[in-house]
Amino acid sequence: MATPAPKNPVVVIGGGIAGITAAVEAAECGANVILLEKRAHLGGRVARMHKYFPKLCAPYCGLELNFRRIRENPAIAVHTRAEVAEIKGQYGDFTVKVRLQPQMVNANCTACGKCAEVCPVERQDHYNYGMGTTKAIYMPHPMAFPQRYNISQKACIGKECGKCVQVCEYGAINLDARETVLELKAHSIVVATGWDPYNGAKLQGLSFGVSPNVISNVMMERLASPEGPAKGKLVRPSDGKEVRDVVFAQCAGSRDENHLPYCSSVCCLASLKQAAYVREAAPDAKIFIYYIDIRTPGKYERFYRKIAAEPNVTLIKGKIAKAEHDPETGGVIITAEDVLAGKKITRKTDLLVIATGMQPAAQNGVGGLKADENGFFTNAALARGIYAAGTARLPQDVSSSIMDATAAALKAVYGGRP
Ligand SMILES: Cc1cc2nc3c(=O)[nH]c(=O)nc-3n(C[C@H](O)[C@H](O)[C@H](O)COP(=O)(O)OP(=O)(O)OC[C@H]3O[C@@H](n4cnc5c(N)ncnc54)[C@H](O)[C@@H]3O)c2cc1C
């Protein structure tokens, strides 16, 4: 006999690939689901990737399929700009208090873009990691779901400007919107709050935030993307000059007791993938990857071998000790060790990409749930009925996050033990 669907909904916190997967899987098992995302759109970090390793396909194919599963399933309610303030109760009967940031643009928005045309304020483009700007009213990115403009409260002048309100033919903008609080009942909860890139500015000597041509691996995803700030051209952020020499610094923060003591598990693969971006954009460009060990477990070994064998790709065992702005060329001078050759290397490069690791986004906890000493949620430490999934639980790639989230969804619906 089939187990009946739970009376109360499953609440999923975090609308990245893990949270989206948990939501659609739980709903397709018959549960009502409420998906809470703190940003204005779903997709999390993968919505900001150019391509996925190992197939080098666009993440939006998979995301779009999942968005369709959400759109077509009335059992899933999505709240964006939503953050959990408090979780109380027990398995089957939790109460979740949620703060909803003001929705100044409502569902009437047709994404025509006239509001952004008249908006007088520019702000840093968060989606592109600060490379470039948008207007204070902006579409987060061309494929955003929900496909709706969003207003940066920090940047918007407010009613004394009001140009966007005047030009909107659909009455979609309300600059008076205020924060509201929701109280939800939940049968069970999936925590899928994901990761943030480690702040490269904390890595002394690598000049991140000092030289514009030292960028992080997540910035490289945007730089390589045709929808990114350079329209997919591989150029130096400082002056738009084409890049002919790129250096990758592995373990930028990860596996370091002073920063992130764990391996972030995907950074070697991410840099190998980004080497493929460079090969595609500029086949003659020289690529150097400085590593401690290359970690590409299981099925990814073949991808590593393939990229490592490509012309102009050189892997060097050794850490980059220093990176400085080169006043002569405008590029970056790196100082590193080559462990196997037993020598010190100084090299002038156009672009240094630091492979910053994954830091849990909700490292200080969420709604009173406590994370472990590294900021991850451990299922064994969570109460019955609360399950962590994806990179909120441990650093992992997309396919592992999807499997993890599917398992969490089944436990959330059928009452599994952590
Ligand atoms: C440079 C780089 C490249 C990568 N490339 C690949 C690749 O090519 N292939 C691959 O398989 N993997 C890749 N990965 C790994 C991949 O990014 C992760 O596996 C994936 O993002 C995990 O998804 P997630 O849903 O767990 O987390 P996220 O993508 O971080 O999503 C979490 C979501 O939760 C939201 N959130 C956070 N806190 C809260 C809160 N308190 N309340 C509500 N919402 C909240 C966030 O806004 C976000 O939308 C890469 C990683 C890096 C660092």
The ligand as a Gaussian input file, in Angstrom:
#p B3LYP/6-31G(d) Opt

LIG

0 1
 C       34.438000      27.706000     -10.146000
 C       33.486000      26.567000     -10.016000
 C       33.022000      25.922000     -11.159000
 C       32.172000      24.825000     -11.040000
 N       31.796000      24.175000     -12.174000
 C       31.095000      23.026000     -12.070000
 C       30.830000      22.225000     -13.242000
 O       31.220000      22.593000     -14.336000
 N       30.167000      21.044000     -13.075000
 C       29.753000      20.591000     -11.841000
 O       29.188000      19.498000     -11.731000
 N       29.951000      21.364000     -10.711000
 C       30.617000      22.547000     -10.815000
 N       30.840000      23.309000      -9.697000
 C       30.159000      22.937000      -8.432000
 C       28.707000      23.495000      -8.420000
 O       28.769000      24.894000      -8.455000
 C       27.944000      23.009000      -7.187000
 O       27.921000      21.595000      -7.195000
 C       26.493000      23.514000      -7.174000
 O       26.433000      24.907000      -7.204000
 C       25.783000      23.006000      -5.919000
 O       24.456000      23.497000      -5.900000
 P       23.702000      23.858000      -4.543000
 O       22.258000      23.959000      -4.873000
 O       24.141000      22.930000      -3.475000
 O       24.283000      25.295000      -4.107000
 P       24.116000      26.742000      -4.763000
 O       24.332000      26.693000      -6.211000
 O       25.018000      27.624000      -3.953000
 O       22.611000      27.151000      -4.462000
 C       22.181000      27.477000      -3.152000
 C       21.011000      28.432000      -3.220000
 O       20.537000      28.687000      -1.893000
 C       20.295000      30.101000      -1.727000
 N       20.446000      30.418000      -0.305000
 C       21.583000      30.518000       0.429000
 N       21.305000      30.800000       1.706000
 C       19.955000      30.890000       1.793000
 C       19.041000      31.164000       2.865000
 N       19.474000      31.396000       4.116000
 N       17.716000      31.182000       2.592000
 C       17.253000      30.948000       1.331000
 N       18.069000      30.703000       0.284000
 C       19.394000      30.654000       0.519000
 C       21.359000      30.745000      -2.609000
 O       20.991000      32.073000      -2.955000
 C       21.371000      29.795000      -3.817000
 O       20.401000      30.158000      -4.771000
 C       31.712000      24.397000      -9.757000
 C       32.148000      25.083000      -8.603000
 C       33.064000      26.114000      -8.733000
 C       33.616000      26.753000      -7.484000

